[in-house]
Amino acid sequence: MPELTITEIMQEVHATATAKGWHEKPVNFGEQLMLVTTELAEAMEAYRETGELGNLFRLDRIPLELADVVIRVCDLCQELSIPLADAIAQKIAYNKTRSHKHGGKVV
């Protein structure tokens, strides 16, 4: 399968979601953000079940949950006409100008 651009992914996932009935009523932005959060929580649960970073990418579940995060974000952006590809490019350029660890932030 050829690599898709962010814009192509947005169009594809939105078309699928629409065809499957997920856009029959107006979007609830807060609810959609929580669905993204749910996918992240599912990835965390998959990680907790393995307990080892070494096995992280050999498991099918973690990459699929992270894919669900991207799919939900792309679908939401397409539905709301948010120019996600442009925003990503803008943030990448901005982040290149930031100081090391953004001036000392601790993770």
Order of alpha helices (4+ residues) and beta strands (2+ residues): alpha-alpha-alpha-alpha-alpha
